[in-house]
Amino acid sequence: MDTLYYLVQNMLPVGIPLLLVALGGMYSERSGVINIALEGIMLFGAFFGALFVFAVQKSGMNPQTILLLGMVVAAVSGLMYSLLLSFAAVSMKANQTITGTSLNMLIPAAILLFAKMFFNSDGITTSMNFYIQKVPVLGDIPVIGRLFFQKTYLTIYIGFIIMAVVTVVFYKTRFGLRLRACGEHPQAADSVGINVYFMRYAGVSISGILAGIGGFFYSVGVMDGNVNGHTGVAGFGFLALAVMIFGQWRPGRILFAAMFFAFLRTLAYSVALIPFLNNLGINQTYYKMLPYVATMVVLAFTSKKSRAPKAEGIPYDKSLR
């Protein structure tokens, strides 16, 4: 049971960033804009969130308050960076894949330059500890308390709250319906008075907010609050795209896919704690490849059944019907 507790406690801080970024990608693509820039937006949000934490870490403020404020900073940062994609893809009708790729390539170099100039380092290193050893009362519940309310982070609970809000907005509101219409048949949506350009800007902006938060949560739960320009977010933005496709652009399936890949990653780093796997004598490097190999295998078997939004990646031209 101790191994199970350890796996779940370490899986959730990895799965939540994946979940949030994949949900962000879902909003963008359901509006009709391919967001390849998720990796760059994650790193942008993580960088400014960590920069904020670095600036206030000696203020005496409560660590969880700093985490919440850092999350807001990361969300705003992600929003601002995503507007570059919105402007290029929606207003200028540029190629969305190339634009997203260029945004991904810009940020790691910019962070390295900034960190070298001001910190003489490859990134930002903070001294804040956001770890929650035990949640009062809830941590005493048998089994569940130890699984979800001990040795954890506030980011996990925030992540599930965001997941619930995002799902309700997506399926139960007029905004969600209009967003999905713009990704399926923008001409039809426009004919009933829906502003397609606005909805696509909104979809990409929500994507930027969620990816920025996801990047900051990654730095908190996986990197202990630090951001490095060389390692970035370790390909999590691209893995989130795979999670989104595996989840068929649906929140519930995306949640399952995110936790599946997070479990594989946690398992890869916990081989020494599992006697059966440890006794096999397989090099740990092969286990670390598991999430990415699983991504390729899953996508290979599910790609034929994959149903992307019909207008995804196609710039909207109001004059065409």
N, C-alpha and C positions, 0 to 999 in steps of 0.2 A: 504493500500500500504506500510506503514511503516513496517508492519510485514513481508511482502514479501521481501522488501529490506534487512531486518535483516536476514531472513532465507538464502537468496542467498549469502549475504556477508559472512556469517559464514559457509555456506555449502562448498564453494570453497576451503578454506584452509584445510578442512578435506578431500575433494574429490581428490585433486591433489596428495597427498602422496599415497592414495589408488590406483589411476590411474597409477602412475609411478612404484610402486612396482608390481602391477598386470601385467603391460607391461613387466617388467623384468622377472617375472615368465613365461610369454608367450614365450619370447625369449629362455629361458633355456629349457622349455618343448618342444618347437617346434624343438629344436636341438636333443632332445631325453633324456634329463636329468631332473628328477623330482627335483625341488628345494624347499624342505620343509624348508630349512634354511633361507627363506626370513625374518622371524621375527628376527633372530639373526643378519643377515646382516643389516637390518634396524637399529637395536639398536647399532651395531658397527659403522655405518656411523654417526648416530645421536651423539654418544658419542664423536668421534673425531672431528666432526664439532663443537659441543658445546665447546670442549676443546680448539679448535682454537679460537673461539669467546671469550672465557674467557681470553685467552692469549693476545689478541690484543684489547680488548674492551676499554682500557684507552689510546690507541694510538692516538686518535683524528681523526682516519680515518672515512670516510663516512660510515654510517650503511649499506647502500645497497652494497657498495664495499666489506665490511666485509662479508655480506651475500653471495655474489658471490664467494669470496675466500673460505668461509666455505663450500660452495657447492662442490667446487673442492676437498677440503680435504676429505669431506664425500664420494665423488665418488671414489677417490683413495683408501680410507679405505675399502669401500664396495668391490671394485675390489680385493684387497689383501686378504680379508677374504673369498671371493667366490672361490679363487684359492685352498683353502683347500678342498672344495667340488669337484672341478674339478679334483684335483689330486686323491682323494679317489674314485670318481665315474667313471672317464674316464680312468685314468692311471692304478689304482689298481683294478678297476672293483668291488668295494665294493657295498654293498647294499645302494642305494641312500636314501631311507627313513630313515634308521637308522643313516646314516652319517649326514643328514640334521637335524634330531632331536637332535643329540649330539651337533652339532654346535649351535643350539638354546639354549640349556641348559648351555653352557659354558659362554656365554657373560654376562647375568645378574649377575652371581656370580663374574665374573672378574671385572665388573664395580663397584659392591658393595665393593669389596676388595680394588680396586684402590681409590675409593672415600673416603673410611674410612681411608686409609693410608695417603692420601695427602690433603683431604679437611675436614676430620672429619665429613662427611655427607653421605647421601645415594646416592648422585649424584652430578652433576655439576649445579650450579646456576649462570646464567649470568645476567648482568644488561643492555644489549643492547635492544633497542627498534627498531624493523624492520617494525613497522606499518606505512602504508602510508595513511594519512588522506584523501588526494585528489590528483589525478594525474592531473597536469596542462593541461588545454584545454579539454582533453578527459573527465575529471570529470564534465564538464559543459554541456555535451550532455544530453538532456532530457531523463529521464527514464534509458536508457542504461548507461549513465554516472554514475548515482547513484548506479545502480546495480553492475557494474563491475569495476568502476574506482574511487570509494570512499570507505574509510574504508577497505582497502585491503592490500595485501602483494605482493611483487615482485615475490614471489614463484609461484603465480597463472599464471602469464604470461609466466614465464620460463617453467612451467609444460605443458602448451598448445603448446609451441614451440617444446619442446621435444617430445610431442605426435605426432606432424606433422612430425618431422624428423624420428622418429621411424617407423611410418606408411609407409613413402616413402621408407625407407631402406628395410623394411620387404616385401613390395609388388613389388617395382619397380627396384630393383637392383639384380645383379647376386648373390651377397652375400646372400640376403634374400631368393632367390630361392634355393640356395645350403643348407642353414640352414634348410629350411622346408623339403628338400629331405632327409637330415640326420635324421630327426625325424620320417619320414614316412617309408623309406626303405633304411637304411644305406648301405646295401650290393650293391644295385643298384647304389647308389651315388658313392661308392668306385670304382665300375666297370668302371665309366666314368672319373676317375681321381680326384675325390673330396676327400680331406683328412678329413675323418670323425672325427678323434680325434681332429684335429685343430678346426673344425667347432663346435664341442661340447664344447671345451674349450672357444671358442669365444662366444657361446650362454650363457654359465654360467657366463662369465666375464661381458658381457653386462647386464645380470641380476643383478650381484653384483653392477655395477655402478649405475643402476637405483634404486635398493633397498637402496643403501647407500644415494643417493640424496633424495629418498622418506623419509627415516628415519630422515634426517636433516630437511627437509621441515615440517615433522610432529612436530619436536621439536620447530620449529620457529612458525608455524601457529596455533598449538594446545597447546603446552606447554610453549609458550613465550620464546623460546630459551633454556629451561632447559632440563636436562636429569636425570631421576631417575632410579636407579638400581632395585628398588622394583616393580614399575609400568611398567617399560620398555616402550614399544610402544603400550601397552594396547591391545595386540592381533591383531594389524593391519596387521601384516605379514600373519597371518592365514586368516584374513578377505580378504586380497588381493588375496589369493589362491582361495577363494570362488568366488570373483569377476571375476577372470580369467576364472574359470570353467563356471560360469553363462554367461560370455561373449564369451564362445566357442572358446577361444584362438584367438580371432579376435579383433584388436585395436578399431574399431568403437563400437562394442558391449561392450567391456571392459569399454570404456568411459561412456556409458550409465549406466552400472552396478555400476561403482564407484560413480557416481553422485547420483544414486538411494539410495545406502547405506549411503552415506554422508548426504543426505537430511533427511533420517530417524533418523540418529544420532543427527543432528542439531535440528530436530523437538523435539526429546526427551528432549533436554536441554532447550527448549524454550516454554515449556507448559504454563508457567505463562504469557506469552505474547499473547497467543491465547485464547480468552474468552471461545470459545466453548469447547476446551479440558480442560481448567482450571476448568470450572463449572461442569465437570463430576465427580470431586472429586477422581480421580484415583491416587494412589500413584505414584510419579515420577519414582520410581524404575522400575515399569513395562514398562514405556515408554523407559527407558534406555536399556531395554532388546530387544526393537524393531529391531535394526539392526541385532542382532544375531538370533533372532527368524525368521526374514524374510530370513536370509541366509539359515537356515535349511529348511524352507518351499519351497523356490525357488529351492534349490538343489534337494529336494525330488521330485518336479514336473518336473524338467528338466534333471535329471540324465539319464533317458532312452534315451533321444535324444542327450545326450552329446557324442561328438566324439573327444576323445583325440588322439594325434599323435600315430600312431600304434607302433612305436619303443620306446615310452616313458618308461623310467625306465628299459630298457633292455641294459645291458652293451654290447658294440660292440666288437665282436670277428672277426678279419680280416680273420681267417681261416675258418669261417662258411659261407656258401653260401646258 
